[in-house]
Amino acid sequence: MKYFKLILFFFMICATSINAEVTYTNKYDKIDIDALIKNERLLKHYVNCLLDREKCRPDGEELKRFLPEALETECAKCTDAQKIGSRRIITHLIKNKREWWNELEKKYDPKKLYITRYAKELEKQGIKL
């Protein structure tokens, strides 16, 4: 019985750990994406953070840390707010700040794997690559 309780305890810890990693943190989900898009200085700061040109704020560090995995897994751990926000930012960058987008693409997708994977979705949104 003693071993059964120990095994049960172990599985409970594992289950809790697995559930804790289902999505990335949602503490930044309420960021006003429109305000970010309209604030060129702030948007440029995040781009420079991702390109290792400026020191990142904590949220930028977190974004930079999880971005490669999110790209690889089609944002499997992203919350709905993160998926919506990232689409809006990507759309804005491609349509309005193409130079910044090209630099990010060169760093995070040099082999064009992800952009190829998402091309049809972007075309549906009227974005030509």
DSSP file (Angstrom, degrees, kcal/mol; ACC not computed):
  #  RESIDUE AA STRUCTURE BP1 BP2  ACC     N-H-->O    O-->H-N    N-H-->O    O-->H-N    TCO  KAPPA ALPHA  PHI   PSI    X-CA   Y-CA   Z-CA
    1    1 A M     >        0   0    0      0, 0.0     4,-2.2     0, 0.0     5,-0.2   0.000 360.0 360.0 360.0 -37.5    0.0    0.0    0.0
    2    2 A K  H  >  +     0   0    0      1,-0.2     4,-1.7     2,-0.2     5,-0.1   0.902 360.0  46.0 -60.6 -42.3    2.9    2.3    0.8
    3    3 A Y  H  > S+     0   0    0      2,-0.2     4,-2.7     1,-0.2    -1,-0.2   0.858 108.1  56.8 -70.9 -35.1    4.3    1.9   -2.7
    4    4 A F  H  > S+     0   0    0      1,-0.2     4,-2.7     2,-0.2    -2,-0.2   0.926 107.9  47.5 -60.9 -44.3    0.9    2.4   -4.3
    5    5 A K  H  X S+     0   0    0     -4,-2.2     4,-2.7     2,-0.2    -1,-0.2   0.894 111.9  50.4 -63.7 -39.9    0.5    5.8   -2.6
    6    6 A L  H  X S+     0   0    0     -4,-1.7     4,-2.3     2,-0.2    -2,-0.2   0.919 112.7  45.8 -64.5 -43.5    4.0    6.8   -3.7
    7    7 A I  H  X S+     0   0    0     -4,-2.7     4,-2.4     2,-0.2    -2,-0.2   0.914 113.1  50.0 -65.9 -43.1    3.3    5.8   -7.3
    8    8 A L  H  X S+     0   0    0     -4,-2.7     4,-2.1     1,-0.2    -2,-0.2   0.916 110.5  50.2 -60.3 -44.3   -0.1    7.6   -7.2
    9    9 A F  H  X S+     0   0    0     -4,-2.7     4,-2.1     2,-0.2    -2,-0.2   0.915 109.6  51.4 -60.0 -44.3    1.7   10.7   -5.8
   10   10 A F  H  X S+     0   0    0     -4,-2.3     4,-2.4     1,-0.2    -2,-0.2   0.920 110.3  48.3 -59.4 -46.3    4.3   10.5   -8.6
   11   11 A F  H  X S+     0   0    0     -4,-2.4     4,-2.6     1,-0.2    -1,-0.2   0.855 108.9  53.9 -65.5 -34.3    1.6   10.3  -11.3
   12   12 A M  H  X S+     0   0    0     -4,-2.1     4,-2.1     2,-0.2    -1,-0.2   0.909 109.4  48.2 -65.5 -40.4   -0.3   13.3   -9.7
   13   13 A I  H  X S+     0   0    0     -4,-2.1     4,-2.3     2,-0.2    -2,-0.2   0.925 112.7  48.7 -64.7 -44.3    2.9   15.4   -9.9
   14   14 A C  H  X S+     0   0    0     -4,-2.4     4,-2.5     1,-0.2    -2,-0.2   0.918 110.9  50.0 -61.7 -43.9    3.4   14.3  -13.5
   15   15 A A  H  X S+     0   0    0     -4,-2.6     4,-2.4     1,-0.2    -1,-0.2   0.894 110.9  49.6 -63.5 -40.0   -0.1   15.1  -14.5
   16   16 A T  H  X S+     0   0    0     -4,-2.1     4,-1.9     2,-0.2    -1,-0.2   0.904 111.4  49.1 -65.3 -41.5    0.1   18.6  -12.8
   17   17 A S  H  X S+     0   0    0     -4,-2.3     4,-0.8     2,-0.2    -2,-0.2   0.906 111.7  48.9 -64.4 -41.9    3.4   19.3  -14.7
   18   18 A I  H >< S+     0   0    0     -4,-2.5     3,-1.0     1,-0.2    -2,-0.2   0.930 112.0  47.8 -64.7 -45.7    1.9   18.2  -18.0
   19   19 A N  H >< S+     0   0    0     -4,-2.4     3,-1.3     1,-0.2     4,-0.3   0.831 104.7  60.8 -65.3 -31.8   -1.2   20.4  -17.5
   20   20 A A  H 3< S+     0   0    0     -4,-1.9     3,-0.3     1,-0.3    -1,-0.2   0.742 106.4  47.6 -67.5 -21.6    0.9   23.4  -16.5
   21   21 A E  T << S+     0   0    0     -3,-1.0    -1,-0.3    -4,-0.8    -2,-0.2   0.174  76.7 104.2-106.2  17.3    2.6   23.3  -19.9
   22   22 A V  S <  S+     0   0    0     -3,-1.3     2,-0.3     1,-0.1    -1,-0.2   0.897  93.4  11.8 -65.5 -39.5   -0.5   23.0  -22.1
   23   23 A T  S    S-     0   0    0     -4,-0.3    55,-0.2    -3,-0.3    -1,-0.1  -0.919  86.0-100.8-132.5 160.7   -0.3   26.7  -23.1
   24   24 A Y        -     0   0    0     53,-2.9    58,-0.1    -2,-0.3    -2,-0.0  -0.306  65.8 -67.9 -68.6 165.6    2.2   29.5  -22.8
   25   25 A T        -     0   0    0      1,-0.1     3,-0.3     2,-0.0    54,-0.2  -0.221  38.3-153.7 -56.7 144.4    1.6   31.9  -20.0
   26   26 A N    >   +     0   0    0      1,-0.2     3,-1.8    -3,-0.1     4,-0.3   0.254  65.2 108.6-102.7  12.0   -1.4   34.1  -20.5
   27   27 A K  T 3  S+     0   0    0      1,-0.3     3,-0.2     2,-0.1    -1,-0.2   0.686  84.9  42.3 -67.0 -15.4   -0.2   37.0  -18.4
   28   28 A Y  T >  S+     0   0    0     -3,-0.3     3,-1.6     1,-0.1    -1,-0.3   0.294  83.1 103.4-108.1   9.0    0.3   39.1  -21.6
   29   29 A D  T <  S+     0   0    0     -3,-1.8    -2,-0.1     1,-0.3    -1,-0.1   0.699  73.9  59.7 -66.6 -19.3   -2.9   38.1  -23.3
   30   30 A K  T 3  S+     0   0    0     -4,-0.3    -1,-0.3    -3,-0.2     2,-0.1   0.293  72.6 131.7 -94.6  11.5   -4.6   41.4  -22.5
   31   31 A I    <   -     0   0    0     -3,-1.6     2,-1.2     1,-0.1     3,-0.1  -0.404  67.4-116.5 -62.1 136.8   -2.1   43.6  -24.4
   32   32 A D     >  -     0   0    0      1,-0.2     4,-2.0    -2,-0.1     5,-0.1  -0.659  30.1-171.1 -79.0  99.2   -3.8   46.1  -26.6
   33   33 A I  H  > S+     0   0    0     -2,-1.2     4,-2.7     1,-0.2     5,-0.2   0.867  83.0  55.7 -62.4 -39.2   -2.5   44.9  -30.0
   34   34 A D  H  > S+     0   0    0      1,-0.2     4,-2.2     2,-0.2    -1,-0.2   0.917 107.9  48.5 -60.4 -43.1   -4.0   47.9  -31.8
   35   35 A A  H  > S+     0   0    0      2,-0.2     4,-1.2     1,-0.2    -1,-0.2   0.893 111.8  49.9 -64.6 -39.0   -2.1   50.3  -29.5
   36   36 A L  H  < S+     0   0    0     -4,-2.0     7,-0.4     1,-0.2     3,-0.3   0.922 110.9  48.6 -64.4 -44.3    1.1   48.3  -30.1
   37   37 A I  H  < S+     0   0    0     -4,-2.7    -2,-0.2     1,-0.2    -1,-0.2   0.877 112.6  48.7 -63.5 -38.1    0.7   48.4  -33.9
   38   38 A K  H  < S+     0   0    0     -4,-2.2     2,-1.2    -5,-0.2    -1,-0.2   0.707  97.3  75.4 -75.5 -20.0    0.0   52.2  -33.8
   39   39 A N     X  -     0   0    0     -4,-1.2     4,-2.7    -3,-0.3     5,-0.2  -0.731  60.4-179.4 -97.3  89.0    3.1   52.8  -31.6
   40   40 A E  H  > S+     0   0    0     -2,-1.2     4,-2.8     1,-0.2     5,-0.2   0.859  79.0  55.4 -58.8 -38.5    5.9   52.5  -34.1
   41   41 A R  H  > S+     0   0    0      2,-0.2     4,-1.7     1,-0.2    -1,-0.2   0.926 112.4  41.8 -61.5 -45.0    8.6   53.2  -31.5
   42   42 A L  H  > S+     0   0    0     -3,-0.2     4,-2.0     2,-0.2    -2,-0.2   0.905 114.6  50.6 -69.9 -42.2    7.3   50.4  -29.2
   43   43 A L  H  X S+     0   0    0     -4,-2.7     4,-2.2    -7,-0.4    -2,-0.2   0.914 109.9  50.9 -61.5 -42.2    6.8   48.0  -32.1
   44   44 A K  H  X S+     0   0    0     -4,-2.8     4,-3.1    -5,-0.2    -1,-0.2   0.872 105.5  57.0 -63.9 -36.2   10.3   48.7  -33.4
   45   45 A H  H  X S+     0   0    0     -4,-1.7     4,-2.5     2,-0.2    -1,-0.2   0.933 108.0  46.7 -59.0 -45.9   11.6   48.0  -29.9
   46   46 A Y  H  X S+     0   0    0     -4,-2.0     4,-2.6     2,-0.2    -2,-0.2   0.901 112.6  49.6 -65.3 -39.6   10.1   44.5  -29.9
   47   47 A V  H  X S+     0   0    0     -4,-2.2     4,-1.7     2,-0.2    -2,-0.2   0.944 112.7  47.2 -62.3 -47.0   11.5   43.9  -33.4
   48   48 A N  H  <>S+     0   0    0     -4,-3.1     5,-3.4     1,-0.2     6,-1.0   0.858 110.2  53.6 -63.6 -35.0   14.9   45.0  -32.3
   49   49 A C  H ><5S+     0   0    0     -4,-2.5     3,-1.7    -5,-0.2    -1,-0.2   0.952 109.6  47.1 -60.9 -49.9   14.6   42.8  -29.2
   50   50 A L  H 3<5S+     0   0    0     -4,-2.6    -2,-0.2     1,-0.3    -1,-0.2   0.789 112.7  50.2 -64.2 -27.0   13.8   39.8  -31.4
   51   51 A L  T 3<5S-     0   0    0     -4,-1.7    -1,-0.3    -5,-0.2    -2,-0.2   0.314 115.3-116.5 -93.4   8.2   16.7   40.6  -33.7
   52   52 A D  T < 5S+     0   0    0     -3,-1.7    -3,-0.2     2,-0.2    -2,-0.1   0.800  83.9 117.5  62.5  31.9   19.1   41.0  -30.7
   53   53 A R  S   <S+     0   0    0     -5,-3.4     2,-0.3     1,-0.2    -4,-0.2   0.667  74.6  27.6 -98.7 -21.7   19.7   44.7  -31.3
   54   54 A E  S    S-     0   0    0     -6,-1.0     2,-0.2    -9,-0.2    -2,-0.2  -0.937  92.1 -92.3-136.3 158.2   18.3   46.0  -28.1
   55   55 A K        -     0   0    0     -2,-0.3     2,-0.2    -3,-0.1    -6,-0.1  -0.518  49.4-127.3 -67.9 137.4   17.8   44.7  -24.6
   56   56 A C        -     0   0    0     -2,-0.2    -1,-0.1    -7,-0.1   -10,-0.1  -0.572   6.9-125.3 -90.0 149.4   14.4   43.1  -24.2
   57   57 A R     >  -     0   0    0     -2,-0.2     4,-2.5     1,-0.1     5,-0.2  -0.396  44.3 -94.7 -74.6 167.4   11.7   43.7  -21.7
   58   58 A P  H  > S+     0   0    0      0, 0.0     4,-2.1     0, 0.0     5,-0.2   0.886 128.2  49.3 -56.3 -40.3   10.6   40.6  -19.7
   59   59 A D  H  > S+     0   0    0      1,-0.2     4,-2.3     2,-0.2     5,-0.1   0.869 111.0  50.6 -68.1 -33.9    7.7   40.0  -22.1
   60   60 A G  H  > S+     0   0    0      2,-0.2     4,-2.8     1,-0.2    -1,-0.2   0.889 108.6  51.7 -67.7 -39.9   10.0   40.4  -25.1
   61   61 A E  H  X S+     0   0    0     -4,-2.5     4,-2.2     2,-0.2    -2,-0.2   0.913 110.7  48.7 -60.7 -42.9   12.5   37.9  -23.6
   62   62 A E  H  X S+     0   0    0     -4,-2.1     4,-2.1    -5,-0.2    -2,-0.2   0.925 111.8  48.7 -64.5 -44.1    9.6   35.4  -23.1
   63   63 A L  H  X S+     0   0    0     -4,-2.3     4,-2.1     1,-0.2    -2,-0.2   0.931 111.9  49.3 -59.3 -46.5    8.5   36.0  -26.7
   64   64 A K  H  < S+     0   0    0     -4,-2.8    -1,-0.2     1,-0.2    -2,-0.2   0.868 111.1  50.3 -62.9 -37.4   12.0   35.5  -28.0
   65   65 A R  H  < S+     0   0    0     -4,-2.2     4,-0.3    -5,-0.2    -1,-0.2   0.880 119.9  33.9 -69.3 -38.9   12.4   32.3  -25.9
   66   66 A F  H  X S+     0   0    0     -4,-2.1     4,-2.6    -5,-0.1     5,-0.2   0.616  94.4  87.9 -95.5 -13.0    9.2   30.7  -27.1
   67   67 A L  H  X S+     0   0    0     -4,-2.1     4,-2.6     1,-0.2     5,-0.2   0.901  86.8  50.7 -56.5 -47.8    9.0   32.0  -30.7
   68   68 A P  H  > S+     0   0    0      0, 0.0     4,-2.2     0, 0.0    -1,-0.2   0.921 114.2  44.7 -58.5 -42.5   11.0   29.2  -32.3
   69   69 A E  H  > S+     0   0    0     -4,-0.3     4,-2.5     2,-0.2     6,-0.3   0.909 111.9  52.4 -66.7 -41.3    8.9   26.5  -30.7
   70   70 A A  H  <>S+     0   0    0     -4,-2.6     5,-3.2     1,-0.2     4,-0.3   0.904 111.2  47.3 -62.4 -40.9    5.7   28.3  -31.5
   71   71 A L  H ><5S+     0   0    0     -4,-2.6     3,-0.9    -5,-0.2    -1,-0.2   0.923 113.7  47.9 -63.9 -44.1    6.7   28.5  -35.2
   72   72 A E  H 3<5S+     0   0    0     -4,-2.2    -2,-0.2    -5,-0.2    -1,-0.2   0.858 117.7  39.7 -66.7 -36.2    7.7   24.9  -35.3
   73   73 A T  T 3<5S-     0   0    0     -4,-2.5     3,-0.4    -5,-0.1    -1,-0.2   0.242 112.1-110.6-100.4  13.1    4.5   23.6  -33.6
   74   74 A E  T < 5S-     0   0    0     -3,-0.9    -3,-0.2    -4,-0.3    -4,-0.1   0.882  74.8 -59.8  55.9  39.9    2.1   25.9  -35.4
   75   75 A C  S > <S+     0   0    0     -5,-3.2     3,-1.5    -6,-0.3    -1,-0.2   0.840  84.4 161.7  62.3  37.6    1.5   27.7  -32.1
   76   76 A A  T 3  S+     0   0    0     -3,-0.4    -1,-0.1     1,-0.3    -2,-0.1   0.823  75.3  41.2 -58.9 -33.7    0.2   24.5  -30.4
   77   77 A K  T 3  S+     0   0    0    -54,-0.1   -53,-2.9    -8,-0.1    -1,-0.3   0.385  91.8 113.5 -96.2   3.6    0.8   26.0  -26.9
   78   78 A C    <   -     0   0    0     -3,-1.5     2,-0.1   -55,-0.2   -52,-0.1  -0.472  66.3-125.2 -75.2 145.1   -0.5   29.5  -27.8
   79   79 A T     >  -     0   0    0    -54,-0.2     4,-2.2    -2,-0.2     5,-0.2  -0.377  32.0-103.1 -75.5 167.1   -3.7   30.7  -26.2
   80   80 A D  H  > S+     0   0    0      1,-0.2     4,-2.5     2,-0.2     5,-0.2   0.905 124.5  53.1 -58.9 -41.1   -6.4   31.9  -28.5
   81   81 A A  H  > S+     0   0    0      1,-0.2     4,-2.7     2,-0.2    -1,-0.2   0.885 108.5  49.9 -62.8 -38.2   -5.5   35.5  -27.7
   82   82 A Q  H  > S+     0   0    0      2,-0.2     4,-2.5     1,-0.2    -1,-0.2   0.888 110.6  49.4 -68.1 -38.9   -1.9   34.8  -28.6
   83   83 A K  H  X S+     0   0    0     -4,-2.2     4,-1.9     2,-0.2    -2,-0.2   0.933 114.8  44.0 -64.9 -45.4   -2.9   33.3  -31.9
   84   84 A I  H  X S+     0   0    0     -4,-2.5     4,-2.0     2,-0.2    -2,-0.2   0.937 116.0  47.5 -64.6 -47.4   -5.1   36.2  -32.8
   85   85 A G  H  X S+     0   0    0     -4,-2.7     4,-2.4    -5,-0.2     5,-0.2   0.896 110.8  50.3 -63.0 -41.8   -2.6   38.8  -31.7
   86   86 A S  H  X S+     0   0    0     -4,-2.5     4,-2.8     1,-0.2     5,-0.2   0.894 109.3  51.7 -66.9 -37.8    0.3   37.2  -33.5
   87   87 A R  H  X S+     0   0    0     -4,-1.9     4,-2.7    -5,-0.2    -1,-0.2   0.910 111.1  48.2 -62.1 -41.3   -1.7   37.0  -36.8
   88   88 A R  H  X S+     0   0    0     -4,-2.0     4,-2.3     2,-0.2    -2,-0.2   0.912 113.7  45.9 -66.9 -42.0   -2.5   40.7  -36.5
   89   89 A I  H  X S+     0   0    0     -4,-2.4     4,-2.8     2,-0.2     5,-0.2   0.935 114.2  48.4 -65.9 -46.1    1.1   41.7  -35.8
   90   90 A I  H  X S+     0   0    0     -4,-2.8     4,-2.7     1,-0.2     5,-0.3   0.931 111.9  49.5 -60.0 -46.5    2.3   39.5  -38.7
   91   91 A T  H  X S+     0   0    0     -4,-2.7     4,-2.5    -5,-0.2     5,-0.3   0.926 112.3  48.2 -58.4 -46.0   -0.2   40.9  -41.0
   92   92 A H  H  X>S+     0   0    0     -4,-2.3     4,-3.0     1,-0.2     5,-0.8   0.930 112.6  47.9 -61.5 -46.4    0.7   44.4  -40.0
   93   93 A L  H  X5S+     0   0    0     -4,-2.8     4,-1.5     3,-0.2     8,-0.4   0.921 113.7  46.3 -63.5 -43.8    4.4   43.8  -40.4
   94   94 A I  H  <5S+     0   0    0     -4,-2.7    -1,-0.2    -5,-0.2    -2,-0.2   0.923 121.6  36.8 -65.3 -43.3    4.1   42.1  -43.8
   95   95 A K  H  <5S+     0   0    0     -4,-2.5    -2,-0.2    -5,-0.3    -1,-0.2   0.849 135.7  16.1 -78.4 -34.1    1.8   44.8  -45.2
   96   96 A N  H  <5S+     0   0    0     -4,-3.0    -3,-0.2    -5,-0.3    -2,-0.2   0.667 131.1  34.6-118.2 -22.2    3.3   47.9  -43.6
   97   97 A K     X< +     0   0    0     -4,-1.5     4,-2.3    -5,-0.8     3,-0.4  -0.423  63.7 156.2-132.7  56.1    6.8   47.2  -42.3
   98   98 A R  H  > S+     0   0    0      1,-0.2     4,-3.0     2,-0.2     5,-0.2   0.834  71.4  57.1 -58.5 -36.7    8.1   44.7  -44.9
   99   99 A E  H  > S+     0   0    0      2,-0.2     4,-1.9     1,-0.2    -1,-0.2   0.930 109.3  45.6 -61.5 -44.5   11.7   45.5  -44.1
  100  100 A W  H  > S+     0   0    0     -3,-0.4     4,-2.3     2,-0.2    -2,-0.2   0.930 113.1  51.0 -62.3 -44.6   11.3   44.6  -40.5
  101  101 A W  H  X S+     0   0    0     -4,-2.3     4,-3.0    -8,-0.4     5,-0.2   0.920 107.8  52.5 -58.4 -45.3    9.4   41.5  -41.5
  102  102 A N  H  X S+     0   0    0     -4,-3.0     4,-2.3     1,-0.2    -1,-0.2   0.883 109.3  49.5 -60.5 -38.8   12.1   40.4  -43.9
  103  103 A E  H  X S+     0   0    0     -4,-1.9     4,-1.7     2,-0.2    -1,-0.2   0.915 112.7  46.6 -66.9 -42.4   14.7   40.8  -41.1
  104  104 A L  H  X S+     0   0    0     -4,-2.3     4,-3.1     1,-0.2     5,-0.3   0.911 112.8  50.2 -64.2 -41.9   12.6   38.7  -38.7
  105  105 A E  H  X S+     0   0    0     -4,-3.0     4,-2.5     1,-0.2     7,-0.2   0.908 107.7  53.6 -63.0 -41.6   12.0   36.1  -41.4
  106  106 A K  H  < S+     0   0    0     -4,-2.3    -1,-0.2    -5,-0.2    -2,-0.2   0.883 116.7  38.5 -61.4 -38.6   15.7   35.9  -42.2
  107  107 A K  H  < S+     0   0    0     -4,-1.7    -2,-0.2     2,-0.1    -1,-0.2   0.924 127.9  29.7 -78.3 -45.7   16.5   35.2  -38.6
  108  108 A Y  H  < S+     0   0    0     -4,-3.1    -3,-0.2     1,-0.2    -2,-0.2   0.592 134.4  24.5 -96.8 -11.4   13.7   32.9  -37.6
  109  109 A D    ><  +     0   0    0     -4,-2.5     3,-1.9    -5,-0.3    -1,-0.2  -0.281  64.3 152.4-147.3  56.1   12.9   31.2  -40.9
  110  110 A P  T 3  S+     0   0    0      0, 0.0    -4,-0.1     0, 0.0    -2,-0.1   0.777  80.1  48.6 -63.2 -25.8   16.1   31.3  -43.1
  111  111 A K  T 3  S-     0   0    0     -3,-0.1    -5,-0.1    -5,-0.0    -2,-0.0   0.393 108.9-123.8 -93.4   3.4   15.1   28.1  -44.9
  112  112 A K    <>  +     0   0    0     -3,-1.9     4,-1.1    -7,-0.2     5,-0.1   0.770  68.2 135.6  61.4  28.7   11.5   29.5  -45.5
  113  113 A L  H  > S+     0   0    0      2,-0.2     4,-1.7     3,-0.1     5,-0.1   0.936  71.6  38.4 -70.2 -47.7   10.0   26.4  -43.9
  114  114 A Y  H  > S+     0   0    0      2,-0.2     4,-2.3     1,-0.2     5,-0.2   0.898 113.7  52.7 -75.4 -40.9    7.4   28.2  -41.8
  115  115 A I  H  > S+     0   0    0      1,-0.2     4,-0.5     2,-0.2    -1,-0.2   0.871 111.1  49.5 -64.1 -34.7    6.4   30.8  -44.3
  116  116 A T  H >< S+     0   0    0     -4,-1.1     3,-0.7     1,-0.2     4,-0.4   0.908 110.3  50.8 -66.4 -42.1    5.8   28.0  -46.8
  117  117 A R  H 3< S+     0   0    0     -4,-1.7     3,-0.3     1,-0.2     4,-0.2   0.860 118.4  37.3 -63.5 -36.6    3.7   26.2  -44.3
  118  118 A Y  H 3X S+     0   0    0     -4,-2.3     4,-2.3     1,-0.2    -1,-0.2   0.379  86.4 102.8 -98.1   3.4    1.6   29.3  -43.5
  119  119 A A  H <X S+     0   0    0     -3,-0.7     4,-2.5    -4,-0.5     5,-0.2   0.884  80.2  49.8 -57.8 -44.1    1.4   30.7  -47.1
  120  120 A K  H  > S+     0   0    0     -4,-0.4     4,-1.9    -3,-0.3    -1,-0.2   0.907 111.1  49.3 -64.5 -40.8   -2.1   29.5  -47.8
  121  121 A E  H  > S+     0   0    0     -4,-0.2     4,-0.9     1,-0.2    -1,-0.2   0.909 112.1  48.7 -63.7 -41.4   -3.5   30.9  -44.6
  122  122 A L  H ><>S+     0   0    0     -4,-2.3     5,-2.5     1,-0.2     3,-0.6   0.894 108.1  54.1 -66.2 -39.6   -1.8   34.3  -45.3
  123  123 A E  H ><5S+     0   0    0     -4,-2.5     3,-1.8     1,-0.2    -1,-0.2   0.873 102.5  57.7 -62.0 -36.9   -3.2   34.3  -48.9
  124  124 A K  H 3<5S+     0   0    0     -4,-1.9    -1,-0.2     1,-0.3    -2,-0.2   0.794 105.3  51.6 -61.4 -27.7   -6.7   33.9  -47.4
  125  125 A Q  T <<5S-     0   0    0     -4,-0.9    -1,-0.3    -3,-0.6    -2,-0.2   0.344 125.5-104.8 -91.1   5.1   -6.0   37.1  -45.5
  126  126 A G  T < 5S+     0   0    0     -3,-1.8     2,-0.6     1,-0.3    -3,-0.2   0.711  74.7 141.4  81.7  20.8   -5.0   38.9  -48.7
  127  127 A I      < -     0   0    0     -5,-2.5     2,-0.5    -8,-0.1    -1,-0.3  -0.867  34.6-161.2-102.8 120.2   -1.3   38.8  -47.9
  128  128 A K              0   0    0     -2,-0.6    -9,-0.0     1,-0.1    -5,-0.0  -0.846 360.0 360.0-100.4 132.9    1.0   38.1  -50.8
  129  129 A L              0   0    0     -2,-0.5    -1,-0.1   -10,-0.1   -10,-0.0   0.425 360.0 360.0-100.3 360.0    4.5   37.0  -50.1
